[in-house]
Amino acid sequence: MITGRRPKARLGSLLAALAITGGALLSGLPAHADEPSAGTAGKEAPRVDLVLDVSGSMRATDIQGKSRIAVAQQSLNDVIDALPAETEFGIRTLGANYPGDDKTQGCLDTKQLFPVGKTNKTEAKTAVATLRPTGWTPIGLALRGAAQDLGKGETTRRVVLITDGEDSCAPPDPCDVARELASQGIHLVVDTLGLAHDDKTRQQLLCIANATGGTYTDVRTQEQLTEKVKQLVDRSNDTYTVAPVKTAGTDKCESAPVLTPGVYSDREKFSEHRVYRVPVKAGQELRASVSVALDRPVARDYGVLLQATSTTGQELVRGTDAGSSRTDVVSTGLRWSAAASQGYATATASASPSGKPETNVCLVVSNSLAPQAGAAADPGLPLELTVDLTAASPAPDGPAMGLGRGWILLLVLTLAGLLTGLLFGWIARWRIAVWQEN
């Protein structure tokens, strides 16, 4: 009985010692607090108006054996079911209400089917289910109506146009309307999705998207349509709090625009380099990211590169991303501070108005994109550049910090292994001793 109790007591003591020792060592590891997430609250809710073509040609049954209107209706049902609660969503139709032969009257046929606002999903889906292909295709007039539906404000609004043909009612020409809306400075982006695949329709929809910084998608299946519209709604949700400021990068750092923290939009031609300049004060860390939208067919196997360089052209840090035409946006980012340069030469620091040393860092956006046959080269591809300056922090994967963590972890594992070996060795010896006594 006495022999049987002692091993249990010793086993408990060893386990307690192991827990205490391991806990003490682990407590020496650096703590990692989660960085606070950026707030999503904005002055206004994200607003999206979907413009749906319900003209007579939408009766055609050439998408997976279904009519174009049936495919659009099913996709809209799925999109409405998945709408984020904060999104204000509306639907406008064109060619849905006038069944007659008077073209003048038919070309006025655009109407708000469901107002932009908090969505009653049952009512919205019921309204979509009642649509039947009817009339003409007044796209230009519908775009003007959608801009009125969304109203003006500080944040970006989105129009998503789904159609199977070019405007049959011009004037107004929809490309001219898109340029007109873009020039008003109301932060309106028009994304176009084509259900037909003729060159005239493609060129018109691409022109509308290009004029407003939107994207064009050639839709072939119901799944593709559903996924794309959901993606555009989500994109409106992600970016609505800040309207990008238009800028124009140059080919040299000395003539590049000076950027402060914010979100910027620009256009970059195929295989081009666009340069921007960011003053970074001592003790600050530069964080930048770029997204390039593939708003037209591009050749497979491409990449986007974001570099931070000195004014003399020496690379400080880079971020890259590659794709293969399976997504419509390519993004990458970087972070840099003078403390993280590890002694490499940087641009000569100068004094800022605040008296702190300041380094001009050049941000270079490059791409290895090439257009597919027949795709327009102009204007350039839409890009969005985000710039932020925060208090400098040690790089999380720096050599010294990584080495320190490694040694501590190795010490913990070695000690744990030693104590475990001693424990099991002692248990084995005790069992042998008990066996011999019995």
Buried (B, 14 or more C-beta within 10 A) or exposed (E): EEEEEEBEEBBEEBEEEBEEBBEEBEEEEEEEEEEEEEEEEBEBBBBBBBBBBBBBBBBBEEBEEBBBBBBBBBBBBBBBEEBEEEBBBBBBBBBBBBEEEEEEEBBBBBBBBBBBEEBEEEEBBEBBEEBEBBBBBBBBBBBBBBBEBBEEBEBBBBBBBBBBBBBBBBEBBBBBBBBBBBEEEBBBBBBBBBBBEEEEBBBBBBBBBBBBBBBBBBBEEBEBBBBBBBBBBBBBBEBBBEBBEEBEBBEEBEEBBEBEEBBBBBBBBBEBBBBBBBBBBBEBBBBBBBBBBBBBBBBEEBBBBBBBBBBEEEEBBBBBBEBEEEEBBBBBEBBBBBBBBEEEEBBEBEEBEEEEBBBBBBBBBBBBBBBEEEBBEEBBBBBBBBBBBEEBEEBEEEEEEEEBEEEBEEEBEEBBEEBEEEBEEBBEEBEEEEEEEE
